[in-house]
Amino acid sequence: MKLGALVGGSATVVGPEATLGDAAEALVNDDVGSLAVVSDRDLVGIITERDLVRALASGAEPEDEYVADWMADAPDTFSPDVDVEEAAAWLLEVGYRHMPIMEDGELLGIVSIRDIMWAIVGDRNDASADSVSED
């Protein structure tokens, strides 16, 4: 399975000038673990739940601090044609939990490690079911 099959069609986005409070609200409202940070239609960063926790633990005030100060700048991005198992291995190696999927300079969505694990387990369960039904 390829990453493109896991993209839901859009990502939740904020601008770099959004406050941490705005970001937290967007995460909760859209029930996601990360936000794409976009400026002039370009992906400039990603901010995650972990980034918000790190900011708050450092004493940041949610309404006075900006996403730009806590986001991961220029995140690695992936093509929708990358295999989910290859993506899983990369995530384990670098320790990320979210990966922006881009094609021709356009953000298609953000895939989480949870999405990837569901895809891998689902593929294996489907293969097991197929081999059982063939017997």
N, C-alpha and C positions, 0 to 999 in steps of 0.2 A: 504494500500500500504506500502511496505517496502522500507527502504533507498536504498537498492541495486538496485531498479528499477530506481533510480535517478542518479546513478553514470554513467558518460559518458565514462568510460573505462580507464581514466587516469587523473592524476592531473599534473598541471604545477609545476615543482620543481626547486629549487635552492639549492646550497650548503651554509653552514653557513658562508663561506668565501666570498660570493658574496657581492658586495657593495649595499647600498640602491638604488643607481642609476640603477644597474643591476636589482634589484627587481622591481623597478618602470617600467623599460622597459619591463620586462617579463609580468607584470600585464597588461600593455597597449597592447602589442603584442598579448597576448592570450585572451584579453577581459575578465579577471577574477578579482575577488576581493580579492583573497588570494593565497598564494603559500605554498606548502609543503616544508619544509626545511629538506633535506635528507643528511645524512653523512654515507658512507659505506652501502648504501641501507637501512638504518634505519631512520625512521621518528624521527627527534630530535626537531622539532619545526614547527611553522606556523607563517607566517608574512602576515599581511593584509594591505589593504589601510589605515585603521585607524592607524596602527603602523607606517606607513610611514609619515602620517600627524603629528602624535605625535613627531616623530623624527625631522622632519623639523621645527616644532613649537618650539622645544627645541634648535634649532640652529645647528643641525647635518648637516654636509656637505655630500651630496649624494655620492660623489666619494671617501670620506675618512672614512666613517663609514660602518660597516659590519652588515649584516643581523643578525648574532649571537648576536649582542649587543642590538637588538630591537625586536627580535622575541619572541613569547610565547613559552617557553621551555616545552618539554614533554606534548604536548596538549592531552586533553581527546580525545579518539577515540571511534568510534562506529562500531558495527557489521552491515553488510548489512541486517540482519534480524530484526532490530529495526523498529517498526511501525513509520510512518512519524508523526502521531499525538503525539506520545510519545516524539519523537525528538523535535517537535515544543514546547511542554510544557517545556522540559529541556532547550532549547535555551532561551525561555522567562525568565525562572527562573535565569539563570546564565548570560544572556546578551551577549552571543556569537552570531556571525553571520555566522560562518563557522564551519563545523565539518568534520574532516577526517574520512573516512570510511575504515576500515581495516578488513582483513580476513586472518587468519593464518600468521600473521606478515607481510602481504603484503598490501601496500597502494593501494586501488582500485580507490580512487578519493576523492574529497572534495565536500560536498554538502553545499549549501548556504541556508540561511533562505528563500531567494527568491524561490529557487528550492522547498523547503518544502511547502511554501505557494501556489505555483502553483499546487503542487500535491494535497493539501487539497481542494483548490477551484475547481480544475478539477474533483476530486472525487465527490464533492457535486453537481457540475453541471451535471455530468454524472448520478448521482442518481436522480436528479430532472427531467432530460430528460427521464430516464427510467420510473419514476412514471407517468409522463405526457403521455407518449406513451402507457402505460398500460390501461389508462382510456378509 
